[in-house]
Amino acid sequence: MAQNQTKYSFIAEEMRSRILDLKYPLDKPIPDEMTLALEFGCSRMTMKKALEVLVLEGFLYRKRGHGTFIIKSALDAERLTIHNQELNGFTKLLDDKGVTSNVIKFEVIFPTEKIAERLNIERETPIYDILRIRSVADEPYVLEQTYMPVTVIPGINQSVLEGSIYKYIQEELHLKLASSYKQIRADKSGELDWEYLHCTKEEPVLEVEQTVYLNNGTAFEYSLARHRYDKFVFTTVNISRH
């Protein structure tokens, strides 16, 4: 297990690898929590937390009274590529499309109560306050408001912001991204959207609120991304629990 990596995130990573390597049959439930807890030498609660990560990532679903099953579509190559690219950020998602980043605001502040809660930090912890417009072929796609703890992601500067923050995190800081929790909702466009996304007052935007985690369980990003409604499709899979 890597230094500072939590037990449950290590188990989640191993279980994810097993699923992708087809170590478990797709037509039967995976071993139950108690069996897996004994195998990994952890508590049942730790095992449950590890499996919950994979449920949130779309690899597993629970069927009451029958066990935990692998979502077969999670093994589809195209779907997994999209999943990994999303974690690697907008630049990676559209790697060959000429993504540019224009920094509107960049400063270090202390977090509000809500931001501190999302990042699991104290109110006295300094954070980056970043506002960027992400464009493709000079056409605005996303207005990103991002908050990151300075102590977790040190060294961010103007040059990093004009490129890919996620690339900097992975290639320069050598940190590994693990998972994200997202809420997606429609919202009325506002003044910043009209100015930077070139929306009309009648057009809505898609807002993605997310917290992103490193593989040691540390939250390193809380963000609100305002997407042009005509540029994105968000796909989800619903599994019947009956």
ABEGO torsion letter per residue (X at the ends): XBBGBBAAAAAAAAAAAAAAAGABBAABBBBBAAAAAAAAGBBAAAAAAAAAAAAAAGABBBBBGAEBBBBAAAABAAAAAAAAAAAAEAAAABAAAGBBBBBABBBBBBBBAAAAAAAGBBAABBBBBBBBBBBBGGBBABBBBBBBBAAABBGBBAAAAABBAAAAAAAAAGBBBABBBBBBBBBBBBAAAAAAAGBBAABBBBBBBBBBBBAAGBBABBBBBBBBAAABBBBBBBBBAX
